[in-house]
Amino acid sequence: MSDPPDDLLWELDTISHDAGPHVIELGAIKPALVRAARLFAETALVPTGILYLVMHTAGLLPALAAVIGWSVLTVTIRWIKGRHLPGTLLVCTGAMVARASVALALSSALVYFVQPVIASVFMAALFLGSALLGRPITRRLARDFVALPLHLRHHAGLQKVFVQTAALWGLGRLVDAGMSIAFLRMGVDAAVLSRGVLSATLTVVMIAICAGWGIRAIRRMPDLSFRFGRPKVPAMTPALAAA
């Protein structure tokens, strides 16, 4: 079947832009929550438990080695079974292995817990700076999770939402850094709790806040709407079928 003529494509694109409110596909919620819960367990809960238990039974160096082993094992099992390797999993696992490797090389638990504090401050500066400059990084990140039509990427209302969520996320990273420093001053056990559980929980809470803020703002825009579930494929028109 030959490609439809350019004038037909232009007409269909014009109709899709003008016909009612534009729809933003948010995807299916339940599968996303299941993946997020599994990712949270693999990259936060289980490594924290391993670090705490092994550190108090065998010492710091075996604990750091066990964390590295768990991280490598998680990715390897997924790879052998042919399962999808989410980019978020690879980033989190890579960061964890890097932190543990540096701390293991220096034989210092302090190094292991200070590194994410520096990363949180850097991320706060990145997100807050992008919001202040009017070029929110959240606009680019949204493309990985939301089916955002090309012609809406510079929508004034959505631009405002992206700026606000970038600012919220930046503030959340500052809170995370402050919390980590405060718990680190209480000792290694408190730092393990803060880094492995409280920081991860804060991240989940901030994701929910940013998502809720964005959905609430979209609801108030008369020319936009959103839909959960799989994107609906529009029916082929007779003109397009005959082209």
C-alpha positions as CSV (number, residue, x, y, z in Angstrom):
1,M,0.0,0.0,0.0
2,S,1.4,3.4,-1.0
3,D,1.9,6.2,1.4
4,P,-1.0,8.7,1.7
5,P,-0.5,11.9,-0.2
6,D,0.9,14.9,1.6
7,D,-2.3,17.0,1.3
8,L,-4.3,14.2,3.0
9,L,-1.8,14.0,5.9
10,W,-1.9,17.7,6.3
11,E,-5.7,17.6,6.4
12,L,-5.7,14.8,9.0
13,D,-3.2,16.6,11.1
14,T,-5.2,19.8,11.0
15,I,-8.4,17.9,12.0
16,S,-6.6,16.3,15.0
17,H,-5.3,19.7,16.2
18,D,-8.8,21.3,16.0
19,A,-11.1,18.6,17.1
20,G,-11.9,19.2,20.7
21,P,-9.5,19.1,23.6
22,H,-6.1,17.5,23.0
23,V,-5.7,14.2,24.9
24,I,-2.5,13.3,26.8
25,E,-2.1,9.5,27.2
26,L,-0.9,8.7,30.7
27,G,-0.6,4.9,30.2
28,A,-1.9,2.1,32.4
29,I,-1.6,2.7,36.1
30,K,-1.5,-0.8,37.6
31,P,1.4,-2.2,35.6
32,A,3.4,1.0,36.2
33,L,2.8,0.7,40.0
34,V,3.9,-3.0,40.0
35,R,7.1,-2.1,38.1
36,A,7.8,0.8,40.5
37,A,7.3,-1.4,43.5
38,R,9.6,-4.1,42.2
39,L,12.2,-1.5,41.3
40,F,11.9,0.0,44.8
41,A,12.5,-3.4,46.3
42,E,15.4,-4.3,44.1
43,T,17.3,-1.0,44.4
44,A,16.4,0.2,47.9
45,L,14.8,-2.2,50.3
46,V,16.8,-5.4,49.7
47,P,20.2,-3.7,49.3
48,T,19.6,-1.7,52.5
49,G,18.7,-4.9,54.4
50,I,21.7,-6.7,53.1
51,L,24.0,-3.8,54.0
52,Y,22.6,-3.6,57.5
53,L,22.6,-7.3,58.3
54,V,26.0,-8.1,56.8
55,M,27.7,-5.0,58.3
56,H,26.6,-6.1,61.8
57,T,27.5,-9.7,61.4
58,A,30.6,-9.7,59.1
59,G,31.8,-6.1,58.9
60,L,31.8,-3.2,56.5
61,L,33.9,-4.6,53.6
62,P,31.8,-7.8,53.3
63,A,28.6,-5.7,53.5
64,L,29.7,-3.5,50.6
65,A,30.8,-6.5,48.6
66,A,27.4,-8.1,49.3
67,V,25.6,-5.0,48.0
68,I,27.7,-5.1,44.8
69,G,26.9,-8.8,44.4
70,W,23.2,-8.2,44.8
71,S,23.1,-5.4,42.3
72,V,25.0,-7.5,39.7
73,L,22.9,-10.5,40.4
74,T,19.6,-8.6,39.9
75,V,20.7,-7.3,36.4
76,T,22.2,-10.7,35.4
77,I,19.1,-12.7,36.2
78,R,16.9,-10.3,34.2
79,W,19.4,-10.5,31.3
80,I,19.6,-14.3,31.3
81,K,15.8,-14.7,31.4
82,G,15.5,-12.3,28.5
83,R,13.5,-9.8,30.5
84,H,13.3,-6.1,29.7
85,L,16.0,-4.1,31.5
86,P,14.5,-0.7,32.5
87,G,16.7,2.3,32.1
88,T,15.9,3.4,35.6
89,L,17.0,0.0,37.0
90,L,20.3,0.2,35.1
91,V,20.9,3.8,36.3
92,C,20.1,3.0,40.0
93,T,22.1,-0.3,39.9
94,G,25.0,1.4,38.2
95,A,25.0,4.2,40.8
96,M,24.8,1.8,43.7
97,V,27.7,-0.3,42.4
98,A,29.8,2.8,41.8
99,R,29.2,4.1,45.3
100,A,29.9,0.7,46.9
101,S,33.0,0.2,44.8
102,V,34.5,3.5,45.8
103,A,33.6,3.0,49.5
104,L,35.1,-0.5,49.3
105,A,38.3,0.7,47.8
106,L,38.7,3.3,50.5
107,S,37.3,1.1,53.2
108,S,35.0,3.9,54.4
109,A,31.3,3.8,55.1
110,L,31.3,7.6,55.2
111,V,32.2,7.7,51.5
112,Y,29.3,5.5,50.7
113,F,26.8,7.8,52.3
114,V,28.3,11.1,51.4
115,Q,28.2,10.4,47.6
116,P,24.4,10.5,47.3
117,V,24.2,13.7,49.3
118,I,26.5,15.4,46.8
119,A,24.4,13.9,44.0
120,S,21.1,15.2,45.6
121,V,22.6,18.7,45.8
122,F,23.7,18.6,42.2
123,M,20.2,17.4,41.1
124,A,18.5,20.1,43.1
125,A,20.7,22.7,41.4
126,L,20.0,21.2,38.0
127,F,16.2,21.1,38.4
128,L,15.8,24.4,40.2
129,G,18.1,26.1,37.7
130,S,16.2,24.7,34.7
131,A,13.0,26.0,36.3
132,L,14.4,29.5,36.9
133,L,15.7,29.7,33.3
134,G,12.3,28.6,31.9
135,R,13.7,25.5,30.3
136,P,12.5,22.8,32.7
137,I,14.2,19.5,32.5
138,T,11.0,17.8,33.4
139,R,9.6,18.6,29.9
140,R,12.3,16.3,28.4
141,L,11.9,13.6,31.1
142,A,8.1,13.5,30.6
143,R,8.6,12.0,27.1
144,D,9.8,8.8,28.7
145,F,6.5,8.3,30.6
146,V,3.8,10.2,28.8
147,A,2.6,10.1,25.2
148,L,2.8,13.9,24.7
149,P,1.8,15.0,21.1
150,L,4.5,17.0,19.4
151,H,2.4,20.1,19.0
152,L,1.8,20.3,22.7
153,R,5.4,20.3,23.8
154,H,5.4,24.1,23.8
155,H,1.9,24.6,25.1
156,A,1.9,27.6,27.5
157,G,-0.1,25.8,30.2
158,L,2.0,22.6,30.0
159,Q,5.2,24.7,30.1
160,K,4.1,26.2,33.4
161,V,3.3,22.8,34.8
162,F,6.8,21.6,33.8
163,V,8.4,24.6,35.5
164,Q,6.4,24.0,38.7
165,T,7.2,20.3,38.8
166,A,10.9,20.9,38.2
167,A,10.9,23.4,41.1
168,L,9.1,20.8,43.3
169,W,11.5,18.1,42.4
170,G,14.5,20.3,43.1
171,L,13.1,21.3,46.5
172,G,12.6,17.6,47.2
173,R,16.3,16.9,46.4
174,L,17.3,19.6,48.9
175,V,15.2,18.0,51.6
176,D,16.8,14.7,50.8
177,A,20.3,16.1,51.1
178,G,19.5,17.8,54.4
179,M,17.9,14.7,55.8
180,S,20.8,12.5,54.8
181,I,23.3,14.8,56.5
182,A,21.3,15.0,59.7
183,F,21.0,11.2,59.9
184,L,24.6,10.7,59.0
185,R,25.6,12.8,62.0
186,M,23.7,10.3,64.2
187,G,25.8,7.4,63.1
188,V,26.2,4.8,60.4
189,D,23.0,2.8,61.4
190,A,20.9,6.0,61.1
191,A,22.5,6.8,57.8
192,V,21.6,3.3,56.5
193,L,18.0,3.9,57.5
194,S,17.9,7.3,55.9
195,R,19.6,6.4,52.7
196,G,18.0,3.1,52.1
197,V,14.4,3.7,53.3
198,L,13.6,7.3,54.1
199,S,15.3,8.7,51.0
200,A,13.7,6.1,48.7
201,T,10.3,6.8,50.4
202,L,10.8,10.6,49.9
203,T,11.5,9.9,46.2
204,V,8.2,8.0,45.9
205,V,6.3,10.7,47.7
206,M,7.8,13.4,45.5
207,I,6.9,11.5,42.3
208,A,3.3,11.3,43.6
209,I,3.2,15.0,44.5
210,C,4.6,16.0,41.1
211,A,2.3,13.7,39.2
212,G,-0.7,14.8,41.3
213,W,0.2,18.5,40.7
214,G,0.5,18.0,37.0
215,I,-2.8,16.0,36.7
216,R,-4.6,18.7,38.8
217,A,-3.3,21.5,36.6
218,I,-4.3,19.7,33.4
219,R,-7.8,19.2,34.7
220,R,-8.1,23.0,34.9
221,M,-7.1,23.6,31.3
222,P,-10.1,23.7,28.9
223,D,-8.1,22.7,25.8
224,L,-6.5,19.6,27.4
225,S,-7.6,16.3,28.8
226,F,-5.8,13.1,29.8
227,R,-6.6,9.4,29.6
228,F,-5.3,6.4,31.5
229,G,-4.8,3.1,29.8
230,R,-3.3,2.1,26.4
231,P,-3.4,4.8,23.7
232,K,-6.4,4.3,21.4
233,V,-5.6,3.9,17.8
234,P,-7.9,6.1,15.6
235,A,-10.0,4.3,13.1
236,M,-8.7,4.5,9.5
237,T,-10.8,6.8,7.4
238,P,-12.1,5.7,4.0
239,A,-9.9,8.3,2.3
240,L,-6.8,7.0,4.1
241,A,-7.7,3.3,3.5
242,A,-8.1,4.0,-0.2
243,A,-4.8,5.9,-0.5
